[in-house]
Amino acid sequence: MHCAISHPAEQAIAFGLRAIPRSRVRPPLQHQRHCAAPLSSLSHGSTTPPLPARDWLLQSSGSDRFARVPHRGVIEIEGADTVKFLQGMVTNQVAKIERGGDGMLAGFLNAQGRVLFDAFIYPKNRGGAFPHPVFLIDCDDRAVEPLMKHLKRYILRSKVSLRDVSSEVVLTQAWGPNAASLWGNYVEPGAARKQPAGGVVPKGSFVDVGCRDPRMSDMGVRFVVPADAKVPLPATFTEASPEEYTLRRILLGIPEGVDDVASAQALPMESNFDLMSGVDFRKGCYLGQELTIRTYHTGVTRKRIVPVQLFDKDESPSTELLLDTTKQLNGSPEPGSEIRLGGVAGRKGEVGRLGSVMHNVGLALMRLDQCFGQKSEGDAVDAAAGLHSLVVGEGKSVRAFIPEWWPRPVPLS
């Protein structure tokens, strides 16, 4: 059975400090059978006790839903040199979508190889001049202005223009049992009524701009529509709140935006880009490539972004990730707050940095050895791995968890 989160001590031997290739991914949540509480009982204001995150995610994935992606901005970039320009600026292979196609996740790095901005890049697949190169960059709305400034530094004489189109489009995420059918071999509802089986030529997707979310299959599909247009989804899809989308990605361990991927703080692998199809290691030269490739060939990353649970000082940490939608921690720490080993002063006590927080859960960039223990050659994993006393803010403790969708190493015997 697929579970979103696993016990950290059990998984320490599987991950250690190694960078993990994208393979052996677990099946999506909606394909699993599991009894979970109704989603309505888990909404804001519920009186249900803390619930395993896996149960909440299974129920959320059990019906077709969509939500507007909150706090996002969109930059339009176009011109004869756009593909060449973007190819030299991001971690992923823009040449693959030069003539249109699905969007992709990518990172804009600085010269030292640290992620400045995480973003989706979509080709604009329709227009009077198509396939004239026009792309949409979907990023955190707080990153629009600094990202445009960053790009303008490198445009020089390239035939490239930028425009903020955030007010002209809406970003939407759809998930659930029928989300996969929206992208690739899409047949419009009712289109086959007067045709024999196989008589309808399927479309590539139900909208022109978007993609299957490459970060993790349970995230569904992500697409862009004009701000004044109706979301063109089948009737089986019902609208959810933006908060539900955010809670889903936190529990699944999916970083997004400047709270999780703080500018110039982490490497692509530390930001999980290698696990989310956000970096192409076969790609040629781009800004920040040297350290990225060196880290990849070293095969080791000492930090990653993982889900965390926050506890008040009078609570005992749980051994699995529990969600309490009724809880708002008093004096909850802000994104960017430092996470430390309790009672250890100085740099030795630095363990991580808090990212997005909602209710009693969040994401954090963490040192893996301090969170999940470290396996010595020939030794079993320490049973107390992951049980270190981690603190953040005033009197709050933290427990980190490993997402179960992360790939597993192939057993040696």
Disulfide bonds with the S-S distance in Angstrom:
none
